[in-house]
Amino acid sequence: MVVLIVLITVIIFILADYVIRVVMRKMEESKIKKERQDALDIGLRLDFAEEAKSLKRVTVENPKARILAVDDEEIVLDSFRKILVLAGYSIETVETGPEALSLIQKNDYDFVFTDLKMPIMDGIEVTKAVKHLRPDIDVIVITGYATIESAVETMKYGAMDYVQKPFTEDELVAFVNKSLIRRQDRIEKTTKPQVHLITPSIGESASKHEFNVPAGLFISPAHNWLRLELNGMVRIGVDDFTQKILGKLDSIALPEKGQKTKKGDPLFSITQGNNTITFPAPISGKIVSVNSSLPDNIEYVNLKPYELGWMCCIEPANLNEDLQTLKIGSDTVAWYQKEIDKYYEVVKKINRDKQESGTETESSDEAKARQLNQEIWSAFSTSFLQTAF
C-alpha cells in the first residue's frame, strides 16, 4: 500500500511538472508574440523619411535575421512586415530600388528581398547592385508566376533564390527559415577556423570555427594529443583539428594491449563510410591499456576528444627524445595556424584539379559533398599524417 501511494505521488509530481512547463512555455510564447506585435505597431508609427521617403522599420529583440524588402506594391510590403516580424525577424521595407541601395550602404542586413517588376529599377538591377556593393548580403527575388523565368535568371547575377507571390503566412515563414539555414550553412563553410587555447581561466569552445588546444597537452605533427600521467604512462588520442575536419566517425580500430610500437608505426585507425585513416604512433613504447569502451561510444571522439575520446596508453621507451618533435602550449597555436592554412590550400587544390581535369559533374549537392569528403580524407592522410615524421 505504501509503495502504491509513493508511486501515485511520483506520477502526480511528474504530471504537475509537465503541466507547469507547458503553461510556462505558452506564457513565454504569448509574451514574445505580444512584444513583437507592439514592436510592429510602434515601428509603423515612426517616421524614417530622413533615411528613405517610403521606409518603414520594425525591430524586434534578438532577431533571427535582419531583412530589407523592396516592392512597389504596399500590400506586399505590409504582408512581409506583419508575417516576418511575428516570426522573429527585424524588417525594413521601401518602395524603390534606389532607396534600398542607399540603405544597404548604411546598414547591415542578412537578406534583401526585391520585387522583379518595379519602376525606376527592376529586380535584376537591384540584385546586381546589391551583390556589387554588399556581396555579403543574400538577395531573394519576389516574383509572380508569369516572371519565374526572369527570376531564375537573376540567380546568374548572385540571387540566392526566389519566392513566388501570392504566398500564405506559413509558406513565407517556412521559406525564410529555410533560406536562413542555407545562409548560416554557407557562412560556416567559408569561415576560416581559429585556434582556441584552453587554459584554467578559458574553457573549451563549442564553435565549429575554433580548434580547441589544451594548454597542458602535447600535440604531435600527426595530430595526436598526448597527456603525461602521474604514473609515467602517456595517454593518446586524436586532436580537435582532426575530428572537426573529418566529422563524425563510424568505427575505430584500436591497437592490441601489450604490443610494442615505434614512433611512426601504425597505431590506430578511424573509419567513416568507405574512408579509413591510420594514425602513426607519436612515441615509441609498449601499449599498456586501450579505451575498450570507445568502439561502442564512438561519439566520444567528437564530443570530448581530450577526455573520453582517448585511444590508448603507452609506456614510453625513449620519452626525452620523442618529446623533441612534440609541441605544447602557445607554441602549438602558431603551428595550428599553419596547419589551418595548409588544409585550405589542400581543399583549393582539390577543387582546382577538378576544374582543370574537367571531372566536375552535374551530380547532386549530396553526391558532390560525399566525393569532396572522400578526397579530403585521402588528402588528410597524405598531407598531414604520412609526412609527419
C-alpha positions in Angstrom: 0.0 0.0 0.0 2.8 2.4 0.9 4.5 1.6 -2.4 1.3 2.4 -4.3 0.9 5.7 -2.5 4.6 6.6 -3.3 4.1 5.6 -7.0 0.9 7.7 -7.3 2.6 10.7 -5.6 5.6 10.4 -8.0 3.2 10.3 -11.0 1.3 13.3 -9.8 4.5 15.3 -9.3 5.6 14.3 -12.9 2.3 15.3 -14.4 2.3 18.6 -12.4 5.8 19.4 -13.5 4.8 18.7 -17.2 1.7 20.9 -16.9 3.6 23.7 -15.3 6.3 23.5 -18.0 3.7 23.6 -20.8 1.9 26.5 -19.2 5.1 28.4 -18.7 6.1 27.8 -22.3 2.8 29.0 -23.6 3.0 32.1 -21.4 6.5 32.8 -22.7 5.4 32.4 -26.3 2.4 34.7 -25.7 4.7 37.3 -24.1 7.1 37.2 -27.1 4.3 37.4 -29.6 2.8 40.5 -27.8 6.3 42.1 -27.7 6.7 41.6 -31.4 3.2 42.9 -32.1 3.9 46.0 -30.0 7.2 46.5 -32.0 5.2 46.2 -35.2 2.7 48.9 -34.0 5.4 51.2 -32.8 7.6 50.8 -35.8 4.8 51.7 -38.2 4.1 54.9 -36.4 7.7 56.2 -36.5 8.9 58.5 -39.3 12.1 57.4 -41.1 11.7 59.8 -44.0 15.2 61.3 -43.5 16.7 57.9 -44.4 14.3 57.0 -47.2 11.0 58.5 -48.1 9.0 55.2 -48.0 11.0 53.5 -45.3 9.1 51.6 -42.6 11.2 49.8 -40.0 10.2 47.2 -37.3 12.9 45.9 -35.0 12.5 43.0 -32.6 14.7 41.9 -29.8 17.3 39.2 -30.7 16.1 38.9 -34.3 16.7 35.7 -36.3 17.9 37.9 -39.1 17.7 41.5 -40.5 15.7 41.8 -43.7 15.3 44.7 -46.2 12.3 44.3 -48.6 11.7 46.4 -51.7 8.5 46.3 -53.7 6.3 49.0 -55.3 3.2 47.2 -54.0 2.4 48.4 -50.5 0.2 45.4 -49.8 3.1 43.1 -50.4 5.3 45.0 -48.0 2.5 45.1 -45.4 2.4 41.3 -45.6 6.2 41.0 -45.2 6.2 43.1 -42.1 3.2 41.5 -40.4 4.3 37.9 -41.1 8.0 38.1 -40.6 8.0 40.3 -37.5 5.8 37.9 -35.7 8.1 35.1 -36.8 11.0 36.8 -35.1 12.7 38.8 -37.9 13.6 42.5 -37.9 12.4 44.0 -41.2 12.6 47.3 -43.1 10.6 48.0 -46.3 11.0 50.5 -49.1 9.1 51.0 -52.3 12.0 51.8 -54.7 15.3 50.2 -55.7 17.4 53.4 -55.2 16.1 53.7 -51.6 17.1 50.1 -51.0 20.6 50.7 -52.3 21.0 53.8 -50.2 20.1 51.8 -47.0 22.4 48.8 -47.7 25.4 51.2 -47.8 24.5 52.5 -44.3 23.1 49.4 -42.5 23.8 45.7 -42.1 21.3 43.2 -43.5 21.2 39.5 -43.9 18.7 39.5 -46.7 17.4 41.8 -49.4 14.0 40.7 -50.8 13.3 42.6 -54.1 10.3 42.5 -56.4 11.2 41.7 -60.0 8.9 44.2 -61.8 9.4 47.7 -60.5 9.6 51.2 -62.0 13.0 53.1 -61.9 15.0 49.9 -61.1 13.8 46.4 -61.6 14.8 43.3 -59.6 17.6 42.3 -61.8 19.2 45.8 -61.5 18.7 45.7 -57.7 20.3 42.2 -57.5 23.4 43.3 -59.5 23.8 46.4 -57.4 23.4 44.7 -54.0 25.9 41.9 -54.9 28.3 44.6 -56.1 28.0 46.9 -53.1 27.4 44.3 -50.4 28.3 40.8 -51.6 27.8 39.5 -48.0 24.0 40.1 -48.3 21.8 37.4 -49.7 19.3 38.5 -52.3 15.9 36.8 -52.8 13.6 37.8 -55.7 9.9 38.3 -55.2 8.1 37.2 -58.4 4.8 36.2 -59.9 4.1 33.1 -61.9 4.5 34.9 -65.2 8.0 36.1 -64.4 9.5 32.9 -62.9 11.9 32.5 -65.9 13.2 36.0 -65.3 13.6 35.3 -61.5 15.7 32.3 -62.3 17.9 34.5 -64.5 18.7 36.8 -61.5 20.4 33.8 -59.9 23.1 34.2 -62.6 23.8 37.6 -61.0 24.1 36.3 -57.5 20.5 36.0 -56.2 20.2 33.1 -53.7 16.6 32.1 -54.6 13.1 33.5 -55.5 9.8 33.4 -53.7 6.6 33.3 -55.7 3.6 35.5 -54.8 0.9 35.2 -53.7 2.1 33.3 -50.6 0.5 32.3 -47.4 1.9 33.2 -44.0 3.1 29.6 -43.4 4.7 29.4 -46.8 6.6 32.7 -46.4 7.9 31.8 -42.9 9.0 28.4 -44.0 10.8 29.8 -47.0 12.6 32.5 -45.0 13.6 30.0 -42.2 15.0 27.6 -44.9 16.9 30.5 -46.5 18.4 31.4 -43.2 19.6 27.9 -42.6 21.2 27.9 -46.1 22.9 31.2 -45.3 24.2 30.1 -42.0 25.5 26.8 -43.5 27.3 28.8 -46.3 28.9 31.2 -43.7 30.1 28.2 -41.6 31.7 26.6 -44.6 33.5 29.8 -45.7 34.6 31.0 -42.2 38.2 30.2 -41.5 38.7 28.4 -38.2 40.8 30.0 -35.4 42.8 28.3 -32.7 41.4 28.3 -29.2 43.9 27.7 -26.4 42.2 26.1 -23.4 43.6 27.3 -20.0 42.2 27.1 -16.4 40.6 30.5 -16.9 39.4 29.9 -20.5 37.1 27.0 -21.2 36.6 24.9 -24.3 34.8 26.5 -27.3 31.9 24.6 -28.8 32.2 26.6 -32.1 32.9 24.7 -35.3 35.2 27.5 -36.3 37.6 27.2 -33.3 40.0 24.3 -32.8 40.5 23.6 -29.1 44.0 23.1 -27.9 44.5 22.3 -24.2 47.5 24.2 -22.8 48.8 21.2 -20.8 48.8 18.6 -23.5 51.5 17.8 -26.1 50.4 17.7 -29.8 52.2 15.6 -32.3 52.8 16.5 -36.0 50.3 13.7 -36.9 47.6 15.4 -34.8 47.7 13.1 -31.9 47.4 14.6 -28.4 49.5 13.2 -25.6 49.0 13.6 -21.8 51.7 12.6 -19.4 50.1 10.7 -16.5 51.4 10.7 -12.9 52.5 7.1 -13.2 54.7 7.9 -16.1 52.4 6.5 -18.8 51.3 8.6 -21.9 47.6 8.7 -22.8 47.0 9.3 -26.6 44.1 10.4 -28.8 43.2 12.4 -31.9 43.0 16.2 -31.6 40.2 18.6 -32.1 41.5 19.6 -35.5 41.1 16.0 -36.8 37.6 15.4 -35.5 36.3 18.8 -36.8 37.9 18.4 -40.2 36.8 14.8 -40.8 33.5 14.8 -39.0 31.6 12.0 -37.2 33.2 8.6 -37.3 31.7 5.2 -37.8 34.3 2.9 -36.2 37.7 2.7 -34.7 40.4 0.0 -34.7 42.5 0.1 -31.5 45.9 -1.4 -31.1 46.5 -4.6 -29.0 47.3 -4.3 -25.4 50.9 -5.4 -24.7 52.2 -4.8 -28.2 55.3 -2.8 -28.7 55.4 0.1 -31.2 58.0 2.5 -32.6 57.4 6.2 -33.3 55.9 6.4 -36.8 54.5 2.9 -36.8 50.7 2.4 -37.4 49.0 2.8 -34.1 45.2 3.0 -34.6 42.7 3.6 -37.4 39.4 5.6 -37.8 36.7 4.9 -40.3 33.9 6.9 -41.9 31.9 5.1 -44.6 34.5 3.8 -47.1 37.2 6.1 -45.8 39.8 4.9 -43.4 42.9 6.7 -41.9 45.7 5.1 -39.9 47.5 7.3 -37.4 51.2 6.8 -36.7 52.5 6.4 -33.1 53.8 9.7 -31.8 56.2 8.0 -29.4 57.9 4.6 -29.0 57.0 2.2 -26.2 54.6 -0.6 -25.0 50.9 -0.3 -25.1 49.7 -0.9 -21.6 45.9 -0.1 -22.0 43.3 0.7 -24.6 40.0 2.5 -24.3 37.9 -0.6 -24.8 34.6 1.3 -24.3 35.3 3.7 -27.3 34.2 1.4 -30.2 30.7 1.3 -28.6 30.8 5.0 -27.8 32.4 6.4 -30.9 30.7 9.8 -30.4 33.2 10.5 -27.5 35.8 11.3 -30.1 33.7 14.2 -31.4 32.1 15.3 -28.1 35.1 15.0 -25.7 38.3 14.2 -27.8 40.7 15.2 -24.9 38.8 13.4 -22.1 36.6 10.5 -23.1 38.0 10.1 -26.6 41.4 8.7 -25.7 42.7 5.7 -27.7 45.4 4.1 -25.7 48.1 4.4 -23.1 51.8 3.8 -23.8 54.7 3.1 -21.5 57.3 5.3 -23.2 60.7 3.7 -24.2 62.5 6.9 -25.2 60.4 9.8 -24.0 63.1 12.5 -23.8 64.0 12.1 -27.4 60.4 11.7 -28.6 59.3 14.9 -26.9 61.6 16.9 -29.1 59.1 16.5 -32.0 56.0 17.5 -30.0 54.5 20.9 -29.3 52.9 22.2 -26.2 51.1 25.4 -25.1 51.5 28.7 -27.0 53.9 27.1 -29.5 51.0 24.9 -30.6 48.9 27.9 -31.6 51.3 29.2 -34.3 51.7 25.6 -35.7 48.0 25.1 -35.8 47.5 28.3 -37.8 49.9 26.9 -40.4 48.0 23.6 -40.4 44.8 25.5 -41.0 46.3 27.4 -43.9 47.7 24.1 -45.2 44.2 22.5 -45.0 42.6 25.3 -47.0 45.3 25.0 -49.7 44.6 21.3 -49.9 40.9 21.9 -50.4 41.6 24.6 -53.0 43.9 22.2 -54.9 41.2 19.5 -54.9 38.7 22.0 -56.4 41.2 23.4 -58.9 42.3 19.9 -60.1 38.6 19.0 -60.7 38.1 22.1 -62.8 41.3 21.6 -64.8 40.7 18.0 -65.4 37.0 18.6 -66.4 35.8 16.0 -63.9 33.2 18.3 -62.3 29.8 16.7 -62.9 26.2 17.7 -62.8 25.6 15.4 -59.8 23.5 16.3 -56.8 24.9 18.5 -54.0 24.9 15.5 -51.7 27.0 13.4 -54.2 29.4 16.3 -54.6 29.8 16.7 -50.9 30.4 12.9 -50.5 33.1 13.0 -53.2 34.8 16.0 -51.7 34.7 14.3 -48.3 36.4 11.2 -49.7 39.1 13.4 -51.3 39.6 15.3 -48.1 40.1 12.1 -46.1 42.7 10.9 -48.7 44.5 14.2 -48.7 44.4 14.4 -44.9 46.2 11.1 -44.7 48.8 12.1 -47.4 49.4 15.7 -46.4 49.1 15.6 -42.6 50.0 12.1 -41.4 52.3 10.3 -43.8 54.7 13.3 -43.8 54.5 13.9 -40.0 57.7 12.1 -39.0 
